[in-house]
Amino acid sequence: MILATIVLTTAIGFVDLSSAVAKETFKDEAGRVIYTVDDDGVVTMFESSPGIDFTLSVTRGTREEMQPKVTEITPSSIPAGTSPVLKIKGKNLVGATVKINRSGVELGPYAGKPTVIEIPIRVASNMEPGEVILRLTTPIGSTQASFKVTELQLGSIVPSRREREKKQTISPAAPSSCPAGMVGVAADSGGFCIDIDRSLSGDIRKAEKACAKAGKRLCQATEWQHACEQSRSNGLALKNIVGEWEWTGSYDKYDVGGQTGELDLSDELKSILLGKTDCRSQYLYPSWRPGPFPGRCCK
């Protein structure tokens, strides 16, 4: 049984709250305390407001009671070639990291709340149907859950097994038609549609969700750069493509300054932002940090 759940309405200093009684202390990438364990083995889980040291809730229990649990995953099946938001419901999910057992699924940035994690994902169009196992790990324990990848669907036509076994080819031509407010872009890696103008603003999670709800996805960095260059050299009809940093759906690690002359890469993935002054310059931005940047979607 959970010993206590306390919702606080004022800011709490994490150090004063936890250090005096904690035997173990666990922090997130931003340096905020997310779990403590006292001498009696009681675990305290802290939910904080993103970007600031503001405690929203505190939950306490034994180690057994505070193990992460998953009760539901939606959607439970995802077609190949789509980019939905995967919602994981459960208990004790603060600070959870998620790893999967198959390649072909890209995970966007996410933050675990006590009872839910929302992860923008992208499933490759050539991924074979089957079960995908997710392993969720917090400083207190781990658990597993799964969802299914189903066949790629083109309109209402489901490809036959023989067709699936053929090597898929990607057309470099721009799509013959795009949704309203988008324009087609030709690319060697495959033609795609992109929003003509910036269509969203907010942090990376809001950006991913906004695109997913519209049946689209954030543009990959290479797609954005390619569209930008075509707009400047070939007259592609894009608006406001340069002048502000824009979100992309790509991530990278960054050099934090090794002392041996070799690259010393942080384990934290950074969102790649583009477009401040030209088509190529990048800004690597921590995914956990709020940032009201604009962006546009691709499809």
C-alpha positions, 0 to 999 in steps of 0.5 A: 500500500502506498504510504502517502501521496501529497500534492504541493502548491508551493515550490520546494527546495529539493536539497532541504527536502531530501538530503537530510533523510535520504540514504540514496538520492537519484536525479534526472538529467536536469539535476532534479531529485526524482527518487530518494530512499531513506534508512528504513527503505522507504522510497519517495518519488518526486514529480516536478514541473518541467524546466523548474524546481517546482514539485507537483506531487510526492509519493511514498512506499516500500521498494516493492510498492514503488516498482514501475508498473505498466497497465496499458499501452495505446495504440496496442498495434501500429502500422509500419510507416506511421508516426503515432504518439505511444501512450504508456499508462501505469504507476511509478513511471517518473524518470523511466527510460524506455528501450526496445528490442527491435530496430526500425522504431525511433523514439522521440523525446519523452518524460515520465510522469507518475502514471503516464509516459507519452512517446512520439515514435516513428516506425520504419515503412520496411519494418517486419510485422511482429511484437516489439518489447519495451523495457522500462527502467527507473532507479527503483526497478524495471518492467516490460510491456509490448505492442505490435507492428502491423503491415504497411498499408498503402490506402486500403490496399494491403500488400501481398506476401510476395510483394512484401518480400520484394526489395522496396524501392523509394521514388526520389520524385516529389509526391504528385499531391500533398495535403493542403498547406504542404508542398512536395519535395524531390529527394534522392532518399525519397520524395516527401511533403513539407508544410509551406510555413511554420505550423506549430510552436512550443516544446519538442513534445508539443511539436511532435504531438501537433504533427502526429495529431495531423497525421504528419511528423516532424521533418528529419534534419536532412529533409528540412535542409534539403527543402531549405536548399531547394527553396533558395536555389530552385524556388520551392514555395516555402515561407519563413524557412530561415530566420528562426531556429526550428524543431526537427525530428532528428537527435544527436549527441554533443561533445562535452570536451574530452581531455584526451583529444578524443570526442567525449560524447554526452549520453543525453540526446539533443534535438537538432534545430535548424534555420536561424541563419542558413540551411545547414547550421545546427543548434543542439538543444536538450530535449527535456528543456522547455523551448518555445521554438517554431517548427513545421511538419513533413509527411 
